[in-house]
Amino acid sequence: MAVKGIKTKDKHIHGLAKLVGGQRAILYHKEDLVAYDCDGFTIHKHLPRAVVFPKNTEEVAKCVKYCATHNLPFLARGAGTGLSGGAVPLHNEVIISLVRMKNLISVDLENRRAVVEPGFVNLKLTNSIADRGYYYAPDPSSQYCCTIGGNVAENAGGAHCLKYGVTTNHILGLEVVLPDGEIIELGQNGIPDAPGYDLLGLMTGSEGTLGIVTKITVRILKNPEAKKTVLAYFDNVTDGSQAVSDIISAGIVPAALEMMDKTAIEGVEAAAFPVGHPKDIAAVLLIEVDGIAVGIDEQITQILDVCTARNVREVRAAKNEEERARWWANRKTGFGAMGAISPDYLVQDGVIPRSRLPEVLERIEQISEETGLRIANIFHAGDGNLHPLVLFDARIPGQTEKAIEAGSACLQACADVGGTITGEHGVGIEKREEMRFVFKDEEIIAQTNIREVFNPGNLLNAGKLFPTPGRCGEVKKEMKEALLAQ
Ligand SMILES: Cc1cc2nc3c(=O)[nH]c(=O)nc-3n(C[C@H](O)[C@H](O)[C@H](O)COP(=O)(O)OP(=O)(O)OC[C@H]3O[C@@H](n4cnc5c(N)ncnc54)[C@H](O)[C@@H]3O)c2cc1C
């Protein structure tokens, strides 16, 4: 039966609209769908068949059942800030957007947990409980707009994950709609060492390929009693990166230990939140320690001793909360700031043992020289989680291919020293082929077998996370062609 106000002959649009309350909760016109043709990874663009906006778990389950019954590919979408193409509708999927499910369901301070809907924006959780002295630790730089559902799917990290752990360490329970539309609960409310397989751990970081998360129980933490934040400037990158390694091996675990190199500094100083970093400096570390007030100064002194031994040029301590917030805004808007110095950039996301930082940064510098493209580095140095940002101009013939090659070479450099190809942004479409840098065929097959169990028809978010068997190289070619066609 046709749904009032829906102007298409596509019977599935009518079928889906009925499940979510009518024409106001579905998009299907091309001009509306364009906004959903990619996420933060803009190289691959594909239009979805439709975007539906369910308002609760039951509506999500009905949409999923409908897609499963009618053999329609589908995927979940949060805020669309993903950087690896996880929410791109490669197969004309029906997108199930979770943005209407954006409530904070409950806060239980006594047991230090909160329950949220998947479309709840990350930063809103901390803002909602800050006046009671609590916060939610995982703090991706996109936290002002990304959703906690998307964070669970990507196992998001952030600057303060060095000390407090990434998303998976803060998830106590999930409600999930499986690809056949069944609703299950995972995690037994955070009981440690619960019996059975750790499906909560499996679901977290599965990049929306095993189910759609519809409710999340998270751990919340008490605000630390004291915080101190410093900037340490170095005349060469090797000294800066050695200092990172030395700080951790001295047994100090700062809350955050971030690094930016000269090109990155040029970008952030040209963008919205300049803080007056010296123009001629090779690297800056943004270091924050927190905890009980007693001992904070001692930790800072120890850190500065390490930096002095590594020839630090200058150290600045944040004078007040306002200055600290500005330094963090300068760092957290760093990716976007590259737009101030380059028309295009590709964000990469490798991880290495932090003791190998100096040599990998040197290799990245070499890759930059070989390709003739500038590469800025802004990263979670304490975790060894690198973000080489390859700067290029898609209007110049050949630069796009070079940028993709440079990005892939950076990931190869990480894999070569025993690291891996993603620390927090996920594999998505972008790094499917690079999975081969770190996994043997048998290991990839073991993982795709798990996907088969949950998602046997592969209707949910197909074509993500794993390389296509026998297509090594072809996917890269497609990416180049797609980018060149833009
Ligand atoms: C400027 C900028 C800075 C960033 N900084 C960081 C950072 O510091 N750390 C970091 O980890 N990431 C960072 N990111 C990447 C991105 O913000 C994270 O991956 C984030 O977790 C994505 O959330 P989202 O709501 O936008 O998800 P989307 O982009 O909408 O989706 C991402 C993936 O999750 C799946 N998904 C979404 N919601 C659900 C759900 N409810 N159930 C199941 N699957 C779902 C989608 O299908 C897709 O595969 C940054 C991105 C930008 C643009």
The ligand as a MOL file (V3000), in Angstrom:
LIG
                    3D

  0  0  0     0  0            999 V3000
M  V30 BEGIN CTAB
M  V30 COUNTS 53 58 0 0 0
M  V30 BEGIN ATOM
M  V30 1 C 38.1440 15.8720 12.3310 0
M  V30 2 C 38.0490 14.4240 12.7450 0
M  V30 3 C 38.7860 13.9810 13.8220 0
M  V30 4 C 38.7040 12.6460 14.2170 0
M  V30 5 N 39.4190 12.2360 15.3100 0
M  V30 6 C 39.3070 10.9690 15.7390 0
M  V30 7 C 40.0090 10.5350 16.9090 0
M  V30 8 O 40.7170 11.2960 17.5700 0
M  V30 9 N 39.8630 9.2560 17.2670 0
M  V30 10 C 39.0770 8.3840 16.5770 0
M  V30 11 O 38.9810 7.2260 16.9680 0
M  V30 12 N 38.4180 8.7640 15.4720 0
M  V30 13 C 38.4930 10.0240 15.0410 0
M  V30 14 N 37.8080 10.4190 13.9340 0
M  V30 15 C 37.0170 9.4340 13.1720 0
M  V30 16 C 35.5160 9.3230 13.5720 0
M  V30 17 O 35.0570 10.5020 14.1800 0
M  V30 18 C 35.2820 8.1240 14.4950 0
M  V30 19 O 35.5590 6.9260 13.7950 0
M  V30 20 C 33.8660 8.0210 15.0690 0
M  V30 21 O 33.8310 6.9510 15.9840 0
M  V30 22 C 32.7810 7.8160 14.0100 0
M  V30 23 O 31.5180 8.0720 14.6140 0
M  V30 24 P 30.2630 8.4670 13.7090 0
M  V30 25 O 29.0880 8.6080 14.6030 0
M  V30 26 O 30.5670 9.6200 12.8650 0
M  V30 27 O 30.1230 7.1360 12.8440 0
M  V30 28 P 29.8730 6.9840 11.2550 0
M  V30 29 O 30.9390 7.6520 10.5050 0
M  V30 30 O 28.4740 7.3480 10.9380 0
M  V30 31 O 30.0170 5.4100 11.1080 0
M  V30 32 C 31.2680 4.8060 11.2710 0
M  V30 33 C 31.0950 3.2840 11.1700 0
M  V30 34 O 30.3290 2.8410 12.2670 0
M  V30 35 C 29.1550 2.1450 11.8240 0
M  V30 36 N 28.0970 2.5380 12.7540 0
M  V30 37 C 27.6810 3.7880 13.0770 0
M  V30 38 N 26.7310 3.7270 14.0280 0
M  V30 39 C 26.5390 2.4060 14.2990 0
M  V30 40 C 25.7080 1.6920 15.1900 0
M  V30 41 N 24.8570 2.3070 16.0090 0
M  V30 42 N 25.7760 0.3430 15.2000 0
M  V30 43 C 26.6440 -0.3210 14.3920 0
M  V30 44 N 27.4600 0.2990 13.5250 0
M  V30 45 C 27.4160 1.6460 13.4940 0
M  V30 46 C 28.9310 2.6190 10.4000 0
M  V30 47 O 28.2480 1.6230 9.6320 0
M  V30 48 C 30.3520 2.8220 9.9220 0
M  V30 49 O 30.8930 1.5810 9.5250 0
M  V30 50 C 37.8720 11.7450 13.5080 0
M  V30 51 C 37.1250 12.2040 12.4270 0
M  V30 52 C 37.2110 13.5190 12.0420 0
M  V30 53 C 36.3820 13.9860 10.8700 0
M  V30 END ATOM
M  V30 BEGIN BOND
M  V30 1 1 1 2
M  V30 2 1 2 3
M  V30 3 2 2 52
M  V30 4 2 3 4
M  V30 5 1 4 5
M  V30 6 1 4 50
M  V30 7 2 5 6
M  V30 8 1 6 7
M  V30 9 1 6 13
M  V30 10 2 7 8
M  V30 11 1 7 9
M  V30 12 1 9 10
M  V30 13 2 10 11
M  V30 14 1 10 12
M  V30 15 2 12 13
M  V30 16 1 13 14
M  V30 17 1 14 15
M  V30 18 1 14 50
M  V30 19 1 15 16
M  V30 20 1 16 17
M  V30 21 1 16 18
M  V30 22 1 18 19
M  V30 23 1 18 20
M  V30 24 1 20 21
M  V30 25 1 20 22
M  V30 26 1 22 23
M  V30 27 1 23 24
M  V30 28 2 24 25
M  V30 29 1 24 26
M  V30 30 1 24 27
M  V30 31 1 27 28
M  V30 32 2 28 29
M  V30 33 1 28 30
M  V30 34 1 28 31
M  V30 35 1 31 32
M  V30 36 1 32 33
M  V30 37 1 33 34
M  V30 38 1 33 48
M  V30 39 1 34 35
M  V30 40 1 35 36
M  V30 41 1 35 46
M  V30 42 1 36 37
M  V30 43 1 36 45
M  V30 44 2 37 38
M  V30 45 1 38 39
M  V30 46 1 39 40
M  V30 47 2 39 45
M  V30 48 1 40 41
M  V30 49 2 40 42
M  V30 50 1 42 43
M  V30 51 2 43 44
M  V30 52 1 44 45
M  V30 53 1 46 47
M  V30 54 1 46 48
M  V30 55 1 48 49
M  V30 56 2 50 51
M  V30 57 1 51 52
M  V30 58 1 52 53
M  V30 END BOND
M  V30 END CTAB
M  END
